[in-house]
Amino acid sequence: MEEKSHSLSQFAHGLIAFSLTYFILWYGSFIFIPLTWGIFFAFALFPVANWFEEKRFPRGMSILLT
């Protein structure tokens, strides 16, 4: 009987964790989606900024140009 109770308890905890994760992602999407796009563009434009820095542009100027 104790094993069945333990299994049910684990299932309940997993269901609660899944539900909380779902609701956090659902209601936090207005933060997570722009953050994800920002990270994507930062990784995509990093080589361009480095190229400008190699051409002797100051760091701030190379960031503004990219």
MOPAC internal coordinates of N, CA, C and O (Angstrom, degrees):
PM7 1SCF
backbone

  N    0.0000 0     0.00 0     0.00 0    0    0    0
  C    1.4502 1     0.00 0     0.00 0    1    0    0
  C    1.5250 1   111.03 1     0.00 0    2    1    0
  O    1.2310 1   121.46 1   142.98 1    3    2    1
  N    1.3425 1   114.81 1   -37.02 1    3    2    1
  C    1.4637 1   118.35 1  -178.38 1    5    3    2
  C    1.5314 1   110.97 1   -67.43 1    6    5    3
  O    1.2310 1   120.27 1   145.01 1    7    6    5
  N    1.3360 1   117.09 1   -34.99 1    7    6    5
  C    1.4570 1   120.71 1   179.46 1    9    7    6
  C    1.5338 1   110.34 1   -66.00 1   10    9    7
  O    1.2310 1   120.30 1   140.92 1   11   10    9
  N    1.3140 1   117.04 1   -39.08 1   11   10    9
  C    1.4643 1   121.27 1   178.44 1   13   11   10
  C    1.5304 1   110.31 1   -65.78 1   14   13   11
  O    1.2310 1   120.23 1   140.10 1   15   14   13
  N    1.3224 1   117.16 1   -39.90 1   15   14   13
  C    1.4596 1   121.77 1   178.49 1   17   15   14
  C    1.5229 1   110.87 1   -65.65 1   18   17   15
  O    1.2310 1   121.07 1   139.78 1   19   18   17
  N    1.3365 1   115.57 1   -40.22 1   19   18   17
  C    1.4678 1   120.26 1   179.19 1   21   19   18
  C    1.5279 1   110.67 1   -64.72 1   22   21   19
  O    1.2310 1   120.55 1   138.44 1   23   22   21
  N    1.3258 1   116.55 1   -41.56 1   23   22   21
  C    1.4585 1   121.27 1   179.27 1   25   23   22
  C    1.5287 1   110.96 1   -64.56 1   26   25   23
  O    1.2310 1   120.59 1   137.76 1   27   26   25
  N    1.3235 1   116.47 1   -42.24 1   27   26   25
  C    1.4537 1   120.30 1   178.33 1   29   27   26
  C    1.5307 1   111.27 1   -65.69 1   30   29   27
  O    1.2310 1   120.84 1   141.49 1   31   30   29
  N    1.3250 1   116.01 1   -38.51 1   31   30   29
  C    1.4585 1   120.83 1   178.12 1   33   31   30
  C    1.5311 1   110.89 1   -64.09 1   34   33   31
  O    1.2310 1   120.41 1   137.59 1   35   34   33
  N    1.3269 1   116.82 1   -42.41 1   35   34   33
  C    1.4659 1   120.39 1   177.82 1   37   35   34
  C    1.5318 1   110.67 1   -63.10 1   38   37   35
  O    1.2310 1   120.80 1   138.27 1   39   38   37
  N    1.3222 1   116.08 1   -41.73 1   39   38   37
  C    1.4647 1   120.16 1   178.47 1   41   39   38
  C    1.5267 1   110.65 1   -62.38 1   42   41   39
  O    1.2310 1   120.47 1   137.87 1   43   42   41
  N    1.3210 1   116.70 1   -42.13 1   43   42   41
  C    1.4697 1   120.67 1  -179.60 1   45   43   42
  C    1.5265 1   110.74 1   -65.34 1   46   45   43
  O    1.2310 1   120.42 1   137.74 1   47   46   45
  N    1.3310 1   116.80 1   -42.26 1   47   46   45
  C    1.4559 1   119.72 1   178.54 1   49   47   46
  C    1.5331 1   111.05 1   -64.41 1   50   49   47
  O    1.2310 1   120.34 1   139.32 1   51   50   49
  N    1.3108 1   116.96 1   -40.68 1   51   50   49
  C    1.4593 1   120.66 1   177.52 1   53   51   50
  C    1.5118 1   112.08 1   -63.82 1   54   53   51
  O    1.2310 1   120.68 1   139.37 1   55   54   53
  N    1.3330 1   116.31 1   -40.63 1   55   54   53
  C    1.4593 1   120.64 1   179.01 1   57   55   54
  C    1.5260 1   111.37 1   -66.45 1   58   57   55
  O    1.2310 1   120.34 1   140.32 1   59   58   57
  N    1.3152 1   116.96 1   -39.68 1   59   58   57
  C    1.4641 1   120.97 1   177.53 1   61   59   58
  C    1.5252 1   110.13 1   -65.49 1   62   61   59
  O    1.2310 1   120.31 1   136.13 1   63   62   61
  N    1.3423 1   117.01 1   -43.87 1   63   62   61
  C    1.4616 1   120.53 1   179.52 1   65   63   62
  C    1.5259 1   110.98 1   -63.23 1   66   65   63
  O    1.2310 1   120.48 1   138.24 1   67   66   65
  N    1.3298 1   116.68 1   -41.76 1   67   66   65
  C    1.4636 1   120.34 1   178.57 1   69   67   66
  C    1.5253 1   110.57 1   -63.62 1   70   69   67
  O    1.2310 1   120.49 1   136.17 1   71   70   69
  N    1.3296 1   116.66 1   -43.83 1   71   70   69
  C    1.4675 1   120.57 1  -179.13 1   73   71   70
  C    1.5229 1   111.29 1   -64.15 1   74   73   71
  O    1.2310 1   120.35 1   136.24 1   75   74   73
  N    1.3285 1   116.94 1   -43.76 1   75   74   73
  C    1.4630 1   119.70 1   178.85 1   77   75   74
  C    1.5228 1   111.48 1   -63.81 1   78   77   75
  O    1.2310 1   120.33 1   137.73 1   79   78   77
  N    1.3235 1   116.97 1   -42.27 1   79   78   77
  C    1.4570 1   120.31 1   177.94 1   81   79   78
  C    1.5269 1   111.00 1   -61.77 1   82   81   79
  O    1.2310 1   120.46 1   137.03 1   83   82   81
  N    1.3246 1   116.73 1   -42.97 1   83   82   81
  C    1.4609 1   121.45 1   179.09 1   85   83   82
  C    1.5270 1   110.87 1   -60.64 1   86   85   83
  O    1.2310 1   120.23 1   132.23 1   87   86   85
  N    1.3337 1   117.16 1   -47.77 1   87   86   85
  C    1.4613 1   119.89 1  -177.76 1   89   87   86
  C    1.5236 1   112.17 1   -69.32 1   90   89   87
  O    1.2310 1   119.93 1   145.51 1   91   90   89
  N    1.3177 1   117.74 1   -34.49 1   91   90   89
  C    1.4676 1   120.10 1   176.62 1   93   91   90
  C    1.5279 1   109.98 1   -65.04 1   94   93   91
  O    1.2310 1   120.65 1   136.52 1   95   94   93
  N    1.3292 1   116.35 1   -43.48 1   95   94   93
  C    1.4662 1   119.23 1   178.28 1   97   95   94
  C    1.5253 1   111.89 1   -68.53 1   98   97   95
  O    1.2310 1   120.22 1   143.57 1   99   98   97
  N    1.3339 1   117.19 1   -36.43 1   99   98   97
  C    1.4667 1   120.93 1  -179.73 1  101   99   98
  C    1.5267 1   111.23 1   -66.52 1  102  101   99
  O    1.2310 1   120.81 1   130.01 1  103  102  101
  N    1.3302 1   116.05 1   -49.99 1  103  102  101
  C    1.4617 1   119.13 1  -176.57 1  105  103  102
  C    1.5334 1   112.40 1   -81.83 1  106  105  103
  O    1.2310 1   119.78 1   161.42 1  107  106  105
  N    1.3078 1   118.03 1   -18.58 1  107  106  105
  C    1.4553 1   121.01 1   178.32 1  109  107  106
  C    1.5102 1   113.33 1   -94.69 1  110  109  107
  O    1.2310 1   120.37 1  -172.78 1  111  110  109
  N    1.3263 1   116.90 1     7.22 1  111  110  109
  C    1.4613 1   119.54 1  -176.20 1  113  111  110
  C    1.5248 1   112.02 1   -63.76 1  114  113  111
  O    1.2310 1   119.98 1   152.79 1  115  114  113
  N    1.3377 1   117.65 1   -27.21 1  115  114  113
  C    1.4611 1   119.15 1   178.95 1  117  115  114
  C    1.5297 1   111.28 1   -68.66 1  118  117  115
  O    1.2310 1   119.95 1   164.06 1  119  118  117
  N    1.3211 1   117.70 1   -15.94 1  119  118  117
  C    1.4589 1   122.21 1   174.48 1  121  119  118
  C    1.5292 1   110.51 1   -98.34 1  122  121  119
  O    1.2310 1   120.54 1   135.07 1  123  122  121
  N    1.3331 1   116.58 1   -44.93 1  123  122  121
  C    1.4635 1   120.76 1  -172.31 1  125  123  122
  C    1.5219 1   113.46 1   -69.97 1  126  125  123
  O    1.2310 1   119.54 1   143.89 1  127  126  125
  N    1.3118 1   118.48 1   -36.11 1  127  126  125
  C    1.4714 1   120.09 1  -178.12 1  129  127  126
  C    1.5312 1   111.59 1   -68.05 1  130  129  127
  O    1.2310 1   118.44 1   130.04 1  131  130  129
  N    1.3453 1   120.58 1   -49.96 1  131  130  129
  C    1.4721 1   118.23 1   176.61 1  133  131  130
  C    1.5346 1   113.20 1   -64.68 1  134  133  131
  O    1.2310 1   120.70 1   147.01 1  135  134  133
  N    1.3290 1   116.27 1   -32.99 1  135  134  133
  C    1.4599 1   119.73 1   177.32 1  137  135  134
  C    1.5235 1   110.89 1   -63.80 1  138  137  135
  O    1.2310 1   120.42 1   138.04 1  139  138  137
  N    1.3057 1   116.80 1   -41.96 1  139  138  137
  C    1.4618 1   121.50 1   178.25 1  141  139  138
  C    1.5235 1   110.93 1   -64.10 1  142  141  139
  O    1.2310 1   120.11 1   136.36 1  143  142  141
  N    1.3298 1   117.40 1   -43.64 1  143  142  141
  C    1.4618 1   120.33 1   177.77 1  145  143  142
  C    1.5241 1   111.20 1   -64.17 1  146  145  143
  O    1.2310 1   120.39 1   140.48 1  147  146  145
  N    1.3188 1   116.87 1   -39.52 1  147  146  145
  C    1.4585 1   120.34 1   178.62 1  149  147  146
  C    1.5202 1   112.20 1   -63.34 1  150  149  147
  O    1.2310 1   120.58 1   138.47 1  151  150  149
  N    1.3134 1   116.49 1   -41.53 1  151  150  149
  C    1.4682 1   120.26 1   177.41 1  153  151  150
  C    1.5245 1   110.13 1   -64.55 1  154  153  151
  O    1.2310 1   120.75 1   138.12 1  155  154  153
  N    1.3314 1   116.17 1   -41.88 1  155  154  153
  C    1.4635 1   120.18 1   178.25 1  157  155  154
  C    1.5283 1   111.51 1   -59.20 1  158  157  155
  O    1.2310 1   120.15 1   131.37 1  159  158  157
  N    1.3373 1   117.32 1   -48.63 1  159  158  157
  C    1.4603 1   119.94 1  -179.41 1  161  159  158
  C    1.5287 1   112.15 1   -67.35 1  162  161  159
  O    1.2310 1   120.32 1   146.54 1  163  162  161
  N    1.3217 1   117.00 1   -33.46 1  163  162  161
  C    1.4679 1   119.45 1   177.86 1  165  163  162
  C    1.5270 1   110.35 1   -63.60 1  166  165  163
  O    1.2310 1   120.52 1   135.70 1  167  166  165
  N    1.3419 1   116.61 1   -44.30 1  167  166  165
  C    1.4610 1   119.02 1   178.18 1  169  167  166
  C    1.5278 1   111.33 1   -67.67 1  170  169  167
  O    1.2310 1   120.03 1   144.23 1  171  170  169
  N    1.3084 1   117.55 1   -35.77 1  171  170  169
  C    1.4641 1   120.39 1  -177.92 1  173  171  170
  C    1.5251 1   111.76 1   -71.11 1  174  173  171
  O    1.2310 1   119.76 1   144.07 1  175  174  173
  N    1.3373 1   118.06 1   -35.93 1  175  174  173
  C    1.4609 1   120.52 1  -174.97 1  177  175  174
  C    1.5306 1   113.58 1   -93.68 1  178  177  175
  O    1.2310 1   120.11 1   173.54 1  179  178  177
  N    1.3190 1   117.40 1    -6.46 1  179  178  177
  C    1.4659 1   120.53 1  -179.24 1  181  179  178
  C    1.5357 1   112.76 1   -59.53 1  182  181  179
  O    1.2310 1   118.75 1   135.26 1  183  182  181
  N    1.3356 1   119.98 1   -44.74 1  183  182  181
  C    1.4726 1   118.78 1   178.12 1  185  183  182
  C    1.5267 1   113.30 1   -62.66 1  186  185  183
  O    1.2310 1   119.96 1   145.86 1  187  186  185
  N    1.3156 1   117.67 1   -34.14 1  187  186  185
  C    1.4697 1   120.72 1   179.31 1  189  187  186
  C    1.5250 1   109.55 1   -66.67 1  190  189  187
  O    1.2310 1   120.24 1   136.62 1  191  190  189
  N    1.3187 1   117.15 1   -43.38 1  191  190  189
  C    1.4629 1   120.65 1   178.76 1  193  191  190
  C    1.5265 1   110.58 1   -63.81 1  194  193  191
  O    1.2310 1   120.30 1   140.14 1  195  194  193
  N    1.3171 1   117.04 1   -39.86 1  195  194  193
  C    1.4648 1   119.65 1   177.14 1  197  195  194
  C    1.5227 1   111.50 1   -64.50 1  198  197  195
  O    1.2310 1   120.31 1   142.86 1  199  198  197
  N    1.3222 1   117.02 1   -37.14 1  199  198  197
  C    1.4582 1   119.94 1   178.94 1  201  199  198
  C    1.5225 1   110.60 1   -63.43 1  202  201  199
  O    1.2310 1   120.35 1   137.32 1  203  202  201
  N    1.3481 1   116.94 1   -42.68 1  203  202  201
  C    1.4656 1   120.08 1   177.01 1  205  203  202
  C    1.5305 1   111.17 1   -63.19 1  206  205  203
  O    1.2310 1   120.26 1   142.44 1  207  206  205
  N    1.3184 1   117.10 1   -37.56 1  207  206  205
  C    1.4669 1   119.67 1   178.67 1  209  207  206
  C    1.5251 1   111.02 1   -67.15 1  210  209  207
  O    1.2310 1   120.25 1   145.05 1  211  210  209
  N    1.3347 1   117.12 1   -34.95 1  211  210  209
  C    1.4610 1   119.84 1   176.31 1  213  211  210
  C    1.5268 1   111.78 1   -67.34 1  214  213  211
  O    1.2310 1   120.50 1   153.46 1  215  214  213
  N    1.3358 1   116.65 1   -26.54 1  215  214  213
  C    1.4634 1   121.53 1   177.52 1  217  215  214
  C    1.5278 1   111.63 1   -85.71 1  218  217  215
  O    1.2310 1   120.68 1  -164.44 1  219  218  217
  N    1.3111 1   116.30 1    15.56 1  219  218  217
  C    1.4738 1   125.12 1   173.39 1  221  219  218
  C    1.5270 1   114.04 1    74.22 1  222  221  219
  O    1.2310 1   119.91 1  -155.54 1  223  222  221
  N    1.3267 1   117.78 1    24.46 1  223  222  221
  C    1.4547 1   120.62 1   170.40 1  225  223  222
  C    1.5245 1   108.06 1   -81.28 1  226  225  223
  O    1.2310 1   119.84 1   -34.11 1  227  226  225
  N    1.3217 1   117.92 1   145.89 1  227  226  225
  C    1.4768 1   118.46 1   173.25 1  229  227  226
  C    1.5317 1   109.89 1   -65.72 1  230  229  227
  O    1.2310 1   121.29 1   -23.57 1  231  230  229
  N    1.3260 1   115.14 1   156.43 1  231  230  229
  C    1.4701 1   120.93 1  -175.17 1  233  231  230
  C    1.5301 1   111.39 1   -57.74 1  234  233  231
  O    1.2310 1   119.93 1   133.28 1  235  234  233
  N    1.3193 1   117.73 1   -46.72 1  235  234  233
  C    1.4648 1   121.26 1  -179.42 1  237  235  234
  C    1.5079 1   112.49 1   -61.29 1  238  237  235
  O    1.2310 1   120.79 1   139.09 1  239  238  237
  N    1.3261 1   116.09 1   -40.91 1  239  238  237
  C    1.4537 1   120.67 1   179.13 1  241  239  238
  C    1.5112 1   111.12 1   -67.29 1  242  241  239
  O    1.2310 1   120.01 1   139.77 1  243  242  241
  N    1.3212 1   117.59 1   -40.23 1  243  242  241
  C    1.4681 1   119.90 1   179.51 1  245  243  242
  C    1.5218 1   111.42 1   -67.17 1  246  245  243
  O    1.2310 1   120.16 1   145.25 1  247  246  245
  N    1.3149 1   117.30 1   -34.75 1  247  246  245
  C    1.4626 1   120.75 1   176.45 1  249  247  246
  C    1.5222 1   110.26 1   -67.24 1  250  249  247
  O    1.2310 1   120.17 1   136.70 1  251  250  249
  N    1.3263 1   117.28 1   -43.30 1  251  250  249
  C    1.4620 1   120.09 1   179.01 1  253  251  250
  C    1.5273 1   112.25 1   -65.34 1  254  253  251
  O    1.2310 1   120.30 1   143.51 1  255  254  253
  N    1.3137 1   117.03 1   -36.49 1  255  254  253
  C    1.4611 1   119.84 1  -179.53 1  257  255  254
  C    1.5313 1   112.07 1   -70.37 1  258  257  255
  O    1.2310 1   120.79 1   145.42 1  259  258  257
  N    1.3307 1   116.09 1   -34.58 1  259  258  257
  C    1.4668 1   117.41 1   179.60 1  261  259  258
  C    1.5024 1   109.87 1   -78.18 1  262  261  259
  O    1.2310 1   120.10 1   180.00 1  263  262  261

